[in-house]
Amino acid sequence: MNAINQIPEHQKAEFMQALNSMQMKDSLRMYNNLVESCFMHCVSSFRSQSLAGDEDECVKKCAEKYIKLTQRVGFRFAEHQAQQQPPS
């Protein structure tokens, strides 16, 4: 995050606000993708207001896998970014 130190002081607050907004949008997009993906994969009927036992288990496993995958991709991206940084 050395680049942020190069931003003039009067622009840092605006930059941080924009960054927080982008992170919030990204989090919401990830959550929506998780819900849509797991719903389409696991829910097969609408006979009752609650999920059937097998649907509930499927959704739990699907969400767990999705979150683990997202974390792993994030870690790999961070590793790649660290390798791209020139030594200090």
Buried (B, 14 or more C-beta within 10 A) or exposed (E): EEEEEEEEEEEEEEEEEEEEEEEEEEEEEEEEEBBEBBEEBBBEEEEEEEBBEEBEEBBEEBBEEBEEEEEEEEEEEEEEEEEEEEEE
